Amino acid sequence: MQTDALLQAPPQRRKRIATDKDADRRRELGQFLTPDPVAKFMASLFRTHDRDVHLLDAGAGAGALSIALVRHFCRQPRPPERISLTAFEIDPILLPLLTITLEQCKKECREAGIQFSATVFSENFIKTATAMVGRDLFAISPLRFNAAIVNPPYRKIRGDSSERRLLRRVGIEASNLYTGFVTLITRLLTGGGELVGITPRSFCNGPYFKPFRAEFLETMALQQLHVFESRTAAFKKDNVLQENVIFHAVKGTSKPDNVIISSSSGQPGGEVSERGMKYTSLVNPDDPEQFIHLTVNDSQARARLAIGQLSASLSELDLSVSTGRVVDFRAREFLRDHPGQNSVPLVYPCHFNGGFVHWPKGKSRKPNAIECNDITRGLLVPAGVYVLVKRFSPKEGPRRIVACIWDSGQVPAALVGFENHLNYFHINGCGMSLPLARGLAAFLNSTVLDIYFRQFNGHTQVNATDLRNLKYPTKTQLERIGHKICKFELPREGLDPIVEIELF
Ligand SMILES: C[S@@+](CC[C@H](N)C(=O)[O-])C[C@H]1O[C@@H](n2cnc3c(N)ncnc32)[C@H](O)[C@@H]1O
């Protein structure tokens, strides 16, 4: 697409031309432009402003966020005197659009009596900002900002990538571009500076985001978090399947007593509902993982309270949870469609059926068995009773945690393989008693735990760390639940009353 054609196109068409470009290229640049109503909502979250606003828009795209915030400032009863905007955008194709947007900002500021200036860096924000925060000899003198608004690019960054190396040099461990962007922005903010961002929700939990949470929660004070009821609503046109969160945070170590948690459908003009939440409930100060819990409605608050009463850690139950060790594409030559001589059962999520594993599966695209030999033996576990949990489950599914029991009593085999898309609970690498397994599976499948779990896990993965970090009923309680569940395949609805009567 020629930039001239872009400039000549009317505004709506310009946006479409820019957004219709080669999808692969857009994915590579993490390019999902913020729809205007979302940008307007984000801008409305800024609470105060200095007389001189030094505003940063990193990954500015066509400038949707910048103009929304400038308009917000223009409409304040006492607007700022000056706004100096610094925008970073790596994609040269978007620069003409950004220039047009900044011209519009200037015009609207002039009408509101605000001096406006803008500097655009058409370069890699990670490269420039890491040099700035690392006080690199050749870097431009570090810029400081008292306001930042961002929809950063979302893309995983490999361990050996240049971005990862640059970030590591300034002590930032980021597995995704977006956390790298946000951490750099927080470092460039002055004390009291405000940041509003829209990002995937994945940073709220999970081991990969632990270093990000540690620094972000240490240096920034979250004021408000906003979630959309539908995963796709905010970025419908771009087919973004990530669940997003909008956050407003202020640079500083002192945390507010309460944080606002708001939600809306994500449709333009949709109603926004809000509730207050104690900061210590949002992030439990005793939680070494620093998970961020988003309690959006009353049923979530009740589930939070109920699960909060539980006290047993997994280690107190003598239980551990691990990820299935059979990575099928690495063990391809040993996989068998059907059980046979020298093979043992191999369990995939597709073998889940009701509360128990049904194995072997007659018509299955997945193998049912794995050859047992010196190479594969280390991937297998001894026969026994294990509780298995699917590692991937969409938000739209009826349950985020889907647990099932593997009972070797039903299958004559000395060893069993759990495929890598499963987590499995065990005692020192071996199985557990059937009543304990039944009680544990019932608890994991319960509605109350599902409602609780969704508050901190907003993506499709159920990590072993998430399961490790939960609090559980005591062993006696789990076994009592297990004994009560006498039917072999109890429907889900039947489990809830048994779990709830025992626990709450
Ligand atoms: C998710 S889009 C958001 C764009 C804009 N802020 C908005 O909200 O509409 C992220 C933008 O960051 C740009 N980008 C990606 N990597 C970048 C980098 N390393 N440095 C600067 N910009 C980058 C992309 O080209 C894209 O325009």
The ligand as an ORCA input file, in Angstrom:
! r2SCAN-3c Opt
* xyz 0 1
  C      -1.373     -3.166     19.446
  S      -0.847     -1.953     18.297
  C      -1.568     -0.522     19.016
  C      -1.501      0.682     18.178
  C      -2.115      1.943     18.804
  N      -1.475      2.301     20.039
  C      -3.574      1.726     19.062
  O      -3.924      1.554     20.219
  O      -4.362      1.742     18.116
  C       0.858     -1.849     18.667
  C       1.662     -0.934     17.769
  O       3.036     -1.032     18.138
  C       3.848     -1.008     16.964
  N       5.110     -1.673     17.303
  C       5.363     -3.006     17.317
  N       6.610     -3.230     17.739
  C       7.153     -2.023     18.016
  C       8.415     -1.597     18.492
  N       9.345     -2.494     18.806
  N       8.641     -0.276     18.653
  C       7.673      0.634     18.362
  N       6.463      0.289     17.890
  C       6.195     -1.013     17.737
  C       3.013     -1.735     15.924
  O       3.384     -1.383     14.619
  C       1.609     -1.266     16.291
  O       1.262     -0.119     15.561
*
